[in-house]
Amino acid sequence: MYLSQLFIPITKDLPAEAKIKSHQLMLQTGMIRQSSAGIYSWLPLGFKVMKKIEQIVREEQNSIGAQEMLMPTIQSAEIWKESGRYDDYGEEMLRIKDRQGRDMLYGPTNEELITDIFRSSVKSYKSLPQILYHIQWKFRDEIRPRFGVMRCKEFFMKDAYSFDLTDDEAKKSYNKMFFSYLKTFNRLGLKAIPMAADTGPIGGDLSHEFIILAETGESQIFADKRIFEINLDKYDFSDASLSKMRKDFTEIYAATDEKFDEKKFNSEVDKKNQIKTKGIEVGHIFYFGDKYSKPMNCLIDDKSGKKISVKMGSYGIGVSRLVGAAIEANYNNGIMKWPRPISPFDTVIIPSFNKNNQENLQKAEKIYQELKKQNIDVLLDDVDENMSNKFKKHDLIGIPFQIIIGSKSEENKFEFKELNSESEMLSLEEIKSKLKR
Amino acid sequence: MYLSQLFIPITKDLPAEAKIKSHQLMLQTGMIRQSSAGIYSWLPLGFKVMKKIEQIVREEQNSIGAQEMLMPTIQSAEIWKESGRYDDYGEEMLRIKDRQGRDMLYGPTNEELITDIFRSSVKSYKSLPQILYHIQWKFRDEIRPRFGVMRCKEFFMKDAYSFDLTDDEAKKSYNKMFFSYLKTFNRLGLKAIPMAADTGPIGGDLSHEFIILAETGESQIFADKRIFEINLDKYDFSDASLSKMRKDFTEIYAATDEKFDEKKFNSEVDKKNQIKTKGIEVGHIFYFGDKYSKPMNCLIDDKSGKKISVKMGSYGIGVSRLVGAAIEANYNNGIMKWPRPISPFDTVIIPSFNKNNQENLQKAEKIYQELKKQNIDVLLDDVDENMSNKFKKHDLIGIPFQIIIGSKSEENKFEFKELNSESEMLSLEEIKSKLKR
């Protein structure tokens, strides 16, 4: 893609309410545009990042045998009355009357709807275990939407639901998802810590949040940094390994301020390993047994033919929120550097040229064609402005690798720079192999 | 995927309101499930088909330089008041009040919102032409939703918007999209006829519908069948070729009953070339100039610095509707056969086995592993039921290729059957190469 053709309305004017750096950066680089309070359009640059995150989340869900489907955004109020949550949910639920006067709502979450689908479809223990998920827009009518995509009204979320016959089986599904979440955040280039959490309006008695560290996060985090030294590769999906994995991760101290115990923290964690920072919740998993299946009569025949309420858990990842969270975690000292797997482009070519001398632009175009042939997703900055402005702009756009075609270029060597590192002179072949890695 | 693990609630009970074959088939094979009147959940089988259609639509949009983005589902009523359509739109628009009492709505289309984005972002002729698109859920509060996903309330749609400086340039964008639509429907394995159409609530004076033929379609179609003989490969994206292409396609007689002229039809079309059938609209394109840009003040500086209203068109493809339309066009005499590019699986293996003899199931599992290695998306029917029931079921599921492991199998040859054709005995290598094609 040529930058001059990309729909990327870069702006310097920031609204006063853009207080955190992800909100500012996303507006500045034209990733999003507010359409009304707490509701955003995703412009091409932001959209690309969100789609990459979505795809990694999807692949990791598929890899544990979860099946993708799609529930609608607009739900009938009836099923929420059945579960008892219609009145509980409060004003954050966007309530709607359709033209016939029926009570509808924009789903803030999908426990009721998935239970309704499951009870009408599955009758026997033979069909269990089962995990279904979808990646769909949700709506919460926040009274004070803020922080851009981090606390907005319309948001994109992956939510999965597990169905098992017994508590024991259900906890295996829970551990499987726990492990899959750690792998997902790893692949996204983010360091996430699982922490025991309250269950809130979803319910149940077992729950973990996955929190990534960022100084601008919403909650205070106290943790033992050795948690980042655990190597995920040593676990597999066997029951024993999954139990061990969850034990290993939850034995190491990590708590939000809500659950912080200073005495315990200081006695369990060496001073040199203590992390005191802030964090952003990017995933939340729940086990709630028959909280929905019981009132909604979602019954399964067990082996003896007895009807029992299916045991359920639910598992969320905030896909649109992760775009903001990744910025909070990776935007420092005026330089944004996207983790490679979710960067909007693999590399950017920045030629120095002007109206009267387009030699470098032509060189850049040749390199562009070469890289395209290798399936490398490359942006070519063909905008006629001085190099200092270009660099400032690309410090914000955050593509991790730059190929600079300017005064330092030699016949067959080009300046190759990874953001936050020194540049080096490399041949095109060397650049290709760096980018293919 | 093993069929026993697939979440595919096959049912024989059909509700009385399922009157057309796509609606019936989608419920029978567990592709969708109604969650409330005119609102459906997409279960894994239906979801897979819809995603394949979405991806082909996306690739063809990208190939003409259209840029993907995503606008939210919930819009402010303000911009609709600016364009003057808020009152016009009637009760099909789902109107919502948020918790602060503000007028919001669930977008039935996005001309206003894209104009709002464009006017705040683009100021100069240098940034034109531009085509932006998104694939997003829309809502129309139909008074009588019916025909399953064909006329439902919440539907998935690709809508694109073009922006040009002059009428002439804008018509080139229109022709480009016209051509891209023909290519898209071709790739989906569907025969679509473009027909001059009324513009309705979108507005403008130039519009074409793309209609695929199906006896159960909603409108009567009169056409010259030579339109299917035009080879798309002879055109390219040059202006001259695009003009010729549109001329070639629109010179051949084709009309819905609304615009049907019997005398003209009989004089222009040989009896032997006359098609009289029904059709389903799957795409609709509009050119409406400054209908939105003028009232909404979406101004561009032209070369002389004069501010002029940008010239716009909009271009829709009904992605969820196409799933139903593809069934209407390909489900005949009790047998559904998916066009290959959008089939939920590439092939199904159907072994004959029972509790006491699992030899064929084991053979099937080996073939399954071999095909998986070749990246062939294969379904293995490991359900213990008799072959006659299996065949009936797969006649509905509609995977175009079957590998049958039963009485006819030899040591190294397997029965390979394309739906609606005779089966043949092939080696695994031959099967692989048939499926890779």
Chai-1 contact restraints between the chains, C-beta under 6 A:
chainA,res_idxA,chainB,res_idxB,connection_type,confidence,min_distance_angstrom,max_distance_angstrom,comment,restraint_id
A,F7,B,Q67,contact,1.0,0.0,6.0,A-B,restraint_1
A,P9,B,S121,contact,1.0,0.0,6.0,A-B,restraint_2
A,R33,B,I117,contact,1.0,0.0,6.0,A-B,restraint_3
A,S35,B,P72,contact,1.0,0.0,6.0,A-B,restraint_4
A,S36,B,S76,contact,1.0,0.0,6.0,A-B,restraint_5
A,I39,B,P72,contact,1.0,0.0,6.0,A-B,restraint_6
A,I39,B,I74,contact,1.0,0.0,6.0,A-B,restraint_7
A,S41,B,M71,contact,1.0,0.0,6.0,A-B,restraint_8
A,S41,B,I117,contact,1.0,0.0,6.0,A-B,restraint_9
A,W42,B,M69,contact,1.0,0.0,6.0,A-B,restraint_10
A,W42,B,L70,contact,1.0,0.0,6.0,A-B,restraint_11
A,L43,B,M69,contact,1.0,0.0,6.0,A-B,restraint_12
A,P44,B,Q67,contact,1.0,0.0,6.0,A-B,restraint_13
A,P44,B,M69,contact,1.0,0.0,6.0,A-B,restraint_14
A,F47,B,E68,contact,1.0,0.0,6.0,A-B,restraint_15
A,F47,B,M69,contact,1.0,0.0,6.0,A-B,restraint_16
A,F47,B,L70,contact,1.0,0.0,6.0,A-B,restraint_17
A,Q67,B,F7,contact,1.0,0.0,6.0,A-B,restraint_18
A,Q67,B,P44,contact,1.0,0.0,6.0,A-B,restraint_19
A,E68,B,F47,contact,1.0,0.0,6.0,A-B,restraint_20
A,M69,B,W42,contact,1.0,0.0,6.0,A-B,restraint_21
A,M69,B,L43,contact,1.0,0.0,6.0,A-B,restraint_22
A,M69,B,P44,contact,1.0,0.0,6.0,A-B,restraint_23
A,M69,B,F47,contact,1.0,0.0,6.0,A-B,restraint_24
A,L70,B,W42,contact,1.0,0.0,6.0,A-B,restraint_25
A,L70,B,F47,contact,1.0,0.0,6.0,A-B,restraint_26
A,M71,B,S41,contact,1.0,0.0,6.0,A-B,restraint_27
A,P72,B,S35,contact,1.0,0.0,6.0,A-B,restraint_28
A,P72,B,I39,contact,1.0,0.0,6.0,A-B,restraint_29
A,P72,B,E154,contact,1.0,0.0,6.0,A-B,restraint_30
A,T73,B,W137,contact,1.0,0.0,6.0,A-B,restraint_31
A,I74,B,I39,contact,1.0,0.0,6.0,A-B,restraint_32
A,I74,B,E154,contact,1.0,0.0,6.0,A-B,restraint_33
A,S76,B,S36,contact,1.0,0.0,6.0,A-B,restraint_34
A,E91,B,R99,contact,1.0,0.0,6.0,A-B,restraint_35
A,I96,B,I96,contact,1.0,0.0,6.0,A-B,restraint_36
A,D98,B,D141,contact,1.0,0.0,6.0,A-B,restraint_37
A,R99,B,E91,contact,1.0,0.0,6.0,A-B,restraint_38
A,R99,B,D141,contact,1.0,0.0,6.0,A-B,restraint_39
A,I117,B,R33,contact,1.0,0.0,6.0,A-B,restraint_40
A,I117,B,S41,contact,1.0,0.0,6.0,A-B,restraint_41
A,S121,B,P9,contact,1.0,0.0,6.0,A-B,restraint_42
A,W137,B,T73,contact,1.0,0.0,6.0,A-B,restraint_43
A,D141,B,D98,contact,1.0,0.0,6.0,A-B,restraint_44
A,D141,B,R99,contact,1.0,0.0,6.0,A-B,restraint_45
A,E154,B,P72,contact,1.0,0.0,6.0,A-B,restraint_46
A,E154,B,I74,contact,1.0,0.0,6.0,A-B,restraint_47
